[in-house]
Amino acid sequence: MKQILTIGALLMFCLTLQSCFVKTSPNMSFISKRDLSSDTEVASVRVPMFLTRTFLKSKIKELDEDDAVAALALRKIKKLKVMTISGNKKDNLMTKYHAYLAKNNFEELMSLYSDGSKITINTEMKKDHVKRVLLGIADEEDYVFVDIIADLDLNELSKMIEYYENKKEKSKIIN
């Protein structure tokens, strides 16, 4: 019986690890393979958080001393998915992305341009908690999407922003 449980645990562990492999098909629900042209390159990764936390554990300990706010934010992340799309000739990808955001009640937190790329940061809220953050970065024919599932209290988020604004002001005074 103990051997069966051990084999079952090992099998579950292997299935979990499989999800962190790079895949060549989209891993976000607003886009499917048929929406992309044949010469489009897709790389998708879903990273299991137990692997991420294990990898970042020493970094979080360092951050606890130097930047407790960033350490807190890292602890709140539950799931992380990244998808890159290169060489897409169809113009409707961003249209589908924005339709998905509207349909799922995402709120645009920020939109900015940097070096010719448009970056949007969108959040999904439940009461006073940010449950999901979806980043979209578009640059001519290349796209990057990051889907972060977390549980951030708005008060914590406000404290983080205030902390970094104060830190920025202090660095301006010193320089």
N, C-alpha and C positions, 0 to 999 in steps of 0.2 A: 504494500500500500504506500509506504514511504517513497519507494522508487517511482511509482506512478505519479505521485504528487511532484516529485523532483523533475521528472520528465515534462509534466504539464507546465510547471513554472518556467522551465528552460524554453519550451515551445512558445509560451506567452512572451517571454523576453525577446526571442528571435523575431516574432511577429511585430513587436514594438520597434525593434531596431530596423526592420524592413521599411518602416514609414519614414526613416530619416535619409534614405537613399535619394539621390537626385533622379528625378523622373523627367521624361521628355514630353509629358502631356500636362495641360493646365491642372492646377490643384485648387482653384478658386471657382466658386459656382457661377460667377457672372460671365465666364468665358468657357467655351468648349473647343475641342480640336477642330470641329467642322467650321468654326468661325474664323479660323486662321488659314492663310494661304499655304501651299505646300512647301514653299521655301522658308517658312518661318521657323525659327529655332526657339524652343521653349525649354526652360530649366525650372523645375519646381522642387522645393524641399519643404518637408514638414518635420520639424525637429522636436522629438519628444522632450518634454521639460525635465525629466529626471536626468537625461544626458546633459542638457544645457546647465542645469543647476550644479551637477557634479563638476562640469568643466569650469563654471564661473564661481564655484564656492570660494576658492582662494582670492579671486578678484573681489567678491563681495566682502570678505573679511578685510581686505585692504581699503575698500570703499567705506566700510563702517568707520574706520579711523579718519579718512581724508574727506569723504563725501557721503555722509550718512543718508542724504536724500536720494542720491542715485542708487545706493544699496537697497533702500526701501522700494524704489520703483522696480528694480530687478526681481525682488522677492514677490511682487504682485503679479508678475507675468505667469500665465497658466499654459498658453499654447502660442506657438510661433510658426507661421508659414511664410515662405518667400517664393515669388514666381518672377522670372525674367522672361521677356519676350523680345526677340531681335528679328529684324527684317520683315516685320508685318507690313504689307502693302495696303491693307484694308483700313479705311479711316474710321470705321464704326467701333473700334475697340474701346475708345474713351467714351463713346456714346453709351455702350453697353455698361461700362463701369459706372457712369453717372446715373443711369437708370436703375442699376442694382442698389446704389447708395440711397436713391430716393425711395425705392420700393421697400427697403429695409429700415427706413427711418434714421439713417445716419445724418448727423449734423456736421457741416463743414466747420472745422475748428480754425483752419488756416489754409490759405492758398498763396503760394509765392512763386516767383521766377528766379532761377539761379543759373547763370551760364547757359541760357537758352532752354533750360529744362523747366517744366511746370511741375510743381510739387503740391499735392493736396494732402491735408491731414484731416481725416474724418473720424468722428466718434459715434458709437452707439451707446446710448444712455439708458439706464433703468433707475428711476428715482434719482438719487444723488450720487450714483456710481457710474463710472466709465467702465463698461463691460468689454468694449472692443474698440480697437483703433485700427483703421485701415489707411495705409499710406499709399499714394499713387504717384509715381514719378514718370513723366512722359518726355521723351526727347526724340523728336523727328520719328524714326522708325523703331526706337528702342523704348521698352517699358519695364518698370520694376514695380511690383506690388508687394507690400508687407502687411500681413494680417496678424495682429497681436490680440490675443484674448487675455484679459486681465480683470482685476477687480480693484480699481482705484477710486477711493472716496474723493469727492470734489474738494473737500476740505484739505485732504492730503495733497491733491494736485495744486491747489491754491498755495499751500505752504511751500511746495517745490518751486513754483514759479517765483514766489516772493523771495525765497532763499537765493535762487540764481540771479534775480534782479539785484538784490543787495550785494551779492558777491561781485557782480559785474560793476556796480557803482564803486565798491571798495577798490577794485583793480584800476579803475579810471583815476581815482584819487591818488593812488600810489604811483601810477605812471605819470 
